[in-house]
Amino acid sequence: MLAAVGSLRCLRLGFSVRCFPGEPPNAARRLFAALPPGGLPRYSSSGAPSDSGPEGPAGKVRRAPAEHRLSQFDKKILLWTGRFKSMEEIPLRVPPEMIDAARNKARVKACYIMIGLTIIACFAVIASAKRAAERHESLTSWNLAKKAKWHEEAALAAQAKAK
């Protein structure tokens, strides 16, 4: 009843094109033959196309610094994530990729710790609520006792004011 409509072909630059049955295999490639060699034009924030790419106007490639100077907190993260065994082994500068990977690993570890503490707290609240139920304590009884105490205090204050 349903026939295959076509096949999916992947081209360079991450584009996918659907080819229909009976079409030659090169039909998808012809669609992108008119593109410039660098691919699709890149656009700047102003909306105008720019052909400079990663290079600046003078042809110089701008790069981020290859090394990251560590703070004490970064050193502790590197130790905690297991990148280095001791503080003495940590160099003064490390690649930014290494500190990013260590920070991500530390985030994941911290999330796991928080998940574990949340589960433990849930069980503690459940146990505390069961013990309170055995003693016949509830929020309603606490609220009624508190309101009764307030009424007594208000009555005493009214008697003291009347004298």
RODO-2510 file (C-alpha; in nm, 4 decimals, decimal comma):
residues 163
     n   res          X          Y          Z
     1     m     0,0000     0,0000     0,0000
     2     l     0,2721     0,2454     0,0980
     3     a     0,5694     0,2593    -0,1302
     4     a     0,9122     0,3894    -0,0424
     5     v     0,9125     0,7581    -0,1280
     6     g     1,2847     0,8042    -0,1486
     7     s     1,6158     0,7661     0,0184
     8     l     1,8067     1,0122     0,2337
     9     r     2,1500     1,1210     0,1154
    10     c     2,4002     1,3065     0,3336
    11     l     2,6164     1,5704     0,1732
    12     r     2,9048     1,7736     0,3041
    13     l     2,8372     2,0559     0,5519
    14     g     2,5777     1,8455     0,7319
    15     f     2,3061     1,8800     0,4673
    16     s     2,0690     1,5943     0,3936
    17     v     1,8696     1,5710     0,0721
    18     r     1,5899     1,3313    -0,0110
    19     c     1,6286     1,1627    -0,3500
    20     f     1,3236     1,0198    -0,5165
    21     p     1,3137     0,6768    -0,6810
    22     g     1,4280     0,6798    -1,0379
    23     e     1,6547     0,9820    -0,9933
    24     p     2,0219     0,9341    -1,0667
    25     p     2,2476     0,9292    -0,7568
    26     n     2,4202     1,2517    -0,8646
    27     a     2,0959     1,4540    -0,8618
    28     a     2,1426     1,5531    -0,4980
    29     r     2,4997     1,6646    -0,5571
    30     r     2,3968     1,8879    -0,8452
    31     l     2,1728     2,0864    -0,6092
    32     f     2,4758     2,2034    -0,4116
    33     a     2,7223     2,2353    -0,6999
    34     a     2,6446     2,6063    -0,7307
    35     l     2,7579     2,6769    -0,3718
    36     p     3,0866     2,8611    -0,3263
    37     p     3,3811     2,6445    -0,2191
    38     g     3,3611     2,7687     0,1414
    39     g     2,9975     2,6619     0,1685
    40     l     2,7107     2,8888     0,2566
    41     p     2,7892     3,2555     0,3286
    42     r     2,8359     3,3473     0,6927
    43     y     2,6394     3,6393     0,8323
    44     s     2,7493     3,8874     1,0952
    45     s     2,5284     4,0288     1,3687
    46     s     2,4452     4,3247     1,1434
    47     g     2,2859     4,0889     0,8910
    48     a     2,5392     4,1468     0,6141
    49     p     2,7314     3,8496     0,4735
    50     s     3,0978     3,8348     0,5654
    51     d     3,3559     3,6300     0,3828
    52     s     3,6251     3,6750     0,6459
    53     g     3,5312     3,3630     0,8490
    54     p     3,7747     3,2984     1,1335
    55     e     4,0312     3,5293     0,9783
    56     g     4,0303     3,9010     1,0428
    57     p     4,0376     4,1678     0,7719
    58     a     4,4185     4,1608     0,7523
    59     g     4,4247     3,7830     0,7053
    60     k     4,5517     3,7075     1,0558
    61     v     4,3888     3,4219     1,2410
    62     r     4,2701     3,5239     1,5867
    63     r     4,3062     3,2550     1,8501
    64     a     4,2178     3,2291     2,2136
    65     p     4,5099     3,1949     2,4524
    66     a     4,6324     2,8368     2,4612
    67     e     4,6703     2,8245     2,8366
    68     h     4,4606     2,9163     3,1376
    69     r     4,6075     3,0570     3,4578
    70     l     4,4585     2,8691     3,7513
    71     s     4,3027     3,0077     4,0659
    72     q     4,3028     2,8157     4,3937
    73     f     3,9423     2,7086     4,3282
    74     d     4,0398     2,5723     3,9847
    75     k     4,3227     2,3768     4,1452
    76     k     4,0818     2,2253     4,3970
    77     i     3,8468     2,1281     4,1127
    78     l     4,1342     1,9617     3,9251
    79     l     4,2226     1,7667     4,2401
    80     w     3,8609     1,6704     4,3169
    81     t     3,7968     1,5453     3,9644
    82     g     4,1113     1,3338     3,9689
    83     r     4,3137     1,5149     3,7017
    84     f     4,6097     1,5463     3,9381
    85     k     4,7090     1,3555     4,2516
    86     s     4,8433     1,6480     4,4579
    87     m     4,8648     2,0281     4,4517
    88     e     5,2365     2,0129     4,3708
    89     e     5,1717     1,8277     4,0430
    90     i     4,9424     2,0994     3,9055
    91     p     5,1257     2,3307     3,6631
    92     l     5,0831     2,7079     3,6718
    93     r     4,8974     2,7065     3,3395
    94     v     4,6788     2,4402     3,1803
    95     p     4,4864     2,4249     2,8510
    96     p     4,1357     2,5725     2,8706
    97     e     3,9895     2,2423     2,7506
    98     m     4,1298     2,0652     3,0567
    99     i     3,9800     2,3127     3,3047
   100     d     3,6458     2,3084     3,1171
   101     a     3,6351     1,9293     3,1297
   102     a     3,7231     1,9327     3,5014
   103     r     3,4525     2,1913     3,5741
   104     n     3,1937     1,9863     3,3863
   105     k     3,2930     1,6726     3,5757
   106     a     3,2734     1,8652     3,9050
   107     r     2,9235     1,9885     3,8114
   108     v     2,8099     1,6338     3,7470
   109     k     2,9589     1,5112     4,0764
   110     a     2,7917     1,7975     4,2653
   111     c     2,4578     1,7134     4,1016
   112     y     2,4915     1,3489     4,2019
   113     i     2,5689     1,4522     4,5592
   114     m     2,2631     1,6813     4,5674
   115     i     2,0431     1,4045     4,4259
   116     g     2,1666     1,1666     4,6959
   117     l     2,1116     1,4224     4,9735
   118     t     1,7604     1,4925     4,8425
   119     i     1,6717     1,1230     4,8509
   120     i     1,8114     1,0898     5,2053
   121     a     1,6108     1,3968     5,3153
   122     c     1,2934     1,2480     5,1645
   123     f     1,3384     0,9285     5,3651
   124     a     1,4099     1,1330     5,6810
   125     v     1,0882     1,3312     5,6348
   126     i     0,8902     1,0111     5,5779
   127     a     1,0332     0,8546     5,8958
   128     s     0,9658     1,1709     6,0963
   129     a     0,6063     1,1870     5,9702
   130     k     0,5474     0,8220     6,0649
   131     r     0,6783     0,8847     6,4177
   132     a     0,4558     1,1934     6,4498
   133     a     0,1556     0,9919     6,3333
   134     e     0,2266     0,7298     6,6014
   135     r     0,2229     1,0083     6,8641
   136     h    -0,1041     1,1371     6,7138
   137     e     0,0553     1,4696     6,6220
   138     s    -0,0545     1,6540     6,3143
   139     l    -0,0365     2,0031     6,1721
   140     t    -0,4066     2,0476     6,2457
   141     s    -0,3638     1,9708     6,6164
   142     w    -0,0592     2,1995     6,6363
   143     n    -0,2556     2,4781     6,4660
   144     l    -0,5551     2,4381     6,7005
   145     a    -0,3248     2,4407     7,0081
   146     k    -0,1488     2,7541     6,8830
   147     k    -0,4801     2,9340     6,8208
   148     a    -0,6084     2,8325     7,1663
   149     k    -0,2914     2,9778     7,3195
   150     w    -0,3407     3,3027     7,1274
   151     h    -0,7030     3,3267     7,2457
   152     e    -0,5904     3,2787     7,6087
   153     e    -0,3213     3,5451     7,5705
   154     a    -0,5724     3,7838     7,4127
   155     a    -0,8199     3,7212     7,6962
   156     l    -0,5486     3,7831     7,9607
   157     a    -0,4423     4,1010     7,7821
   158     a    -0,8056     4,2206     7,7711
   159     q    -0,8488     4,1512     8,1467
   160     a    -0,5253     4,3342     8,2279
   161     k    -0,6340     4,6286     8,0162
   162     a    -0,9787     4,6397     8,1850
   163     k    -0,8263     4,6689     8,5351
***
